[in-house]
Amino acid sequence: MILFKNKQRRSAQAAFSRRMLAEFNRSLMLIADRNLLVTNITVKIMQITPVNRIAVFLLNSETDKYLCAGKQQEEDEIFRGQRITVHSKLVNWLSVNETYFHTSRLSEVMTYFSDGEQEMICKAGIDLIFPLKAFNRLNGFVLLGKRSDGNPFSRQDIDLFSLMFDQAAFAIENTILYEEQSARIKKMYRADRLAILGQLAAGAAHEIRNPLTSIRSTIQYLGKGMKDSDKLEMIGELMEEVDRINKIVQGLLLFSKPSEMEMSKVDIENLLQQTLVLLHNTLVRRQIEVTVEVCVQNTVVTADASQLKQVFLNVILNAIEAMENSEVKRLRLGVETMHSFDYQSRFLQVSITDSGKGIDPADSESIFNPFYTTKKDGTGLGLPISFGIINRHGGEMEINSQPGKGATVVIKLPQII
């Protein structure tokens, strides 16, 4: 009788596992967003076998680092800020062995891992680590704590997890390819759109400049010898408006027909420090805390130093203005190395992060458009001109932001390998 009940229980468990695996596979086919995919994986694990901690680390192929994915996991103090590289010992073990790691049964292997990896695993109480490998590439790994009921993981649990994560690895690979393709199309569209706008801007600037010169000369002539203070004030205001229009026209010409680049070896770290020196008084007066993190030894690129300095000045000034009403005012400048998705080229990545008001999602696609601005007295040409400068250097420029959580401007400049 007992044997019969045990067989029934095992049969029911097997049927439940098959059903959950089938549901999991169906859900993977419907999800193209990486964050949603991570959330789905986490939820399904908890449905099958509740565990006290789950963390999914995914590869950022540009920086060669595995970062904790998912909102809840990023907020976990143990995993937040953990940056495990492709050369780390944990990643090497998972890549070579192509199987899960059971910390309680392979405790002797733990000594192979780095001190930081050992500390993370022990502090988080991790019992199982599963690789997410597809097409001979380790896209990530999953850390599982202990079962919530206190029982050890069964052989059936581990086998089911292995099947799930094998399927998840291919789904993650598909989302990575989809994101890379979408990013390339988006960059091509933006570059083409700005090129067309540049041609239109050049024609408009020349058409405006000639009559504007006549208007300015006429206003100056009418103001000569005038005694009426009210009229003189009006003439002064007109001159200011004419000068503002002329400034916009100058920006249009710079946007459409930029000056020739004078290329030379430029140390980006030094250039950033020079930019901060120029803005030192403003940063101190506004009580902005500045940190600079350089995570690479070689920060030299071939570029036009003056044009890059113009970009850095514009971006940092935008960040300063965005933090005007912030309680916490922090500006972080980071420099690190990254690769193209196909590893054919290397870039120096400069990240400029502020703790300001952030950017509304509805505005994110328009911020590089000429004349688009949220500033009261802005011309809306600073970011398009900066984008053009970086584009002519063979680099990339993008902005990541959430409303109320600041913004990060990412500038990628090619480096000779």
Secondary structure, 3 states (H helix, E strand, C coil): CHHHHHHHHHHHHHHHHHHHHHHHHHHHHHCCCHHHHHHHHHHHHHHHCCECCEEEEEEECCCCEEEEECHHHHHCCCCCCCEEECCCHHHHHHHHHCCCEECCCCHHHHCCCCHHHHHHHHHHCCCEEEEEEECCEEEEEEEECCECCCCCCCHHHHHHHHHHHHHHHHHHHHHHHHHHHHHHHHHHHHHHHHHHHHHHHHHHHHHHHHHHHHHHHHHHHHHCCCCCHHHHHHHHHHHHHHHHHHHHHHHHHHHHCCCCCCCEEEEHHHHHHHHHHHCHHHHHHCCCEEEEEECCCCCEEEECHHHHHHHHHHHHHHHHHHCCCCCCCEEEEEEEEEECCCCCCEEEEEEEEECCCCCCHHHCCCCCCCCCCCCCCCCCCHHHHHHHHHHHCCCEEEEEECCCCCEEEEEEEEECC
